[in-house]
Amino acid sequence: MGAGTSSDEGGADRMAERPKDSAQAILQVLTPLFAPHFSESSFGFRPGRSCHDAVQAARGQASEGPTAAPAHPALSGSRGDGRGHRLCP
């Protein structure tokens, strides 16, 4: 053996791959279960969606102008007039 080498050089590489393999296996099982429940306007860490898609969607919405309905139901108050929520005094 030369300087800087060990008899188990490949072992460390295999150990480093195990968490990646485990994460990929979990992702393959959970994605089909949860993906249908995400909003169509959700782009964060979604398969087949990128930050470029999010920017394009935002530009499209901005070009449409303001809408009468709030962007998210949590932003409207119980009276439905946009008031009464802690974010919208």
N, C-alpha and C positions, 0 to 999 in steps of 0.2 A: 504493500500500500504506500502511496506517495503522500506528501504533506497535504493536509487539508481534505483528505478523503476518508471515508469511513466504510466499514463493511456493510452498513445498512443505508446507503445513500438513497435508494429508491423508496425505502420505508417512510421517510419523512414526506416525500411527495404524495404517496398514497394516503397518508393520514390527512394531508391538507385537502385532498379531493373529497373525503368523506362528508364533511359538512355541506359542500356544494351539491353532492349527489343527494343527500337527505333533503335539502331545501328544494331541489328540483322535483323530487318525488312528492313532497307535500304540496307543492304548487300544482302539480298535475292532478292531484286528487281534489284539492279545494277549489280551484278555479271554476270548474263546471258547476259547482254547488253555489258559489256566491256571485259569479258574473251576471246572471240574469237579474239580480236585485240592484245592480248599480244603475245610476242615472245615465241616460244617454249623453248628458253633458259632463260626465266625469271622465277625465283624461289621465289622472295620476296613477302611475304604475299599472296601467291596463294593457293587456296583450293587444297588439295591433294598433295601439294609439301612441302618439308621440307629442312632444311639446310643440312641434310644428302644427299638428292637427288642432291643438288647443288654441294656438295663436290665430289660426285660420278661422276657427269657429267664433272666437271673440271679435275678430274683425268683421265677420259677417253680421253678428248681432249688433255691433256698434253702427254699422252702415244702415241698419233697419231703423235706428232711432229709438227713443224711449218708448216703453210700453206702458199700458195702463195698469197691468198687474205687477206686483213685486216679483223680483227674480227668484225669491225663495219664500215658501210659506211661513218660515219663522220670522220673516221681516214684517209680516202684517200682524196687527193687533187683533184682539178678540172681537173688536167692533168691525173689522174688515176695512177700516179706513186708513190703515198705515200708522195709526197712533196707538198708544197703550202698550207698546213693547219696550223693553228696557233699552233696545238699540235705537228705537225711533220714538223720542219723547213727544 
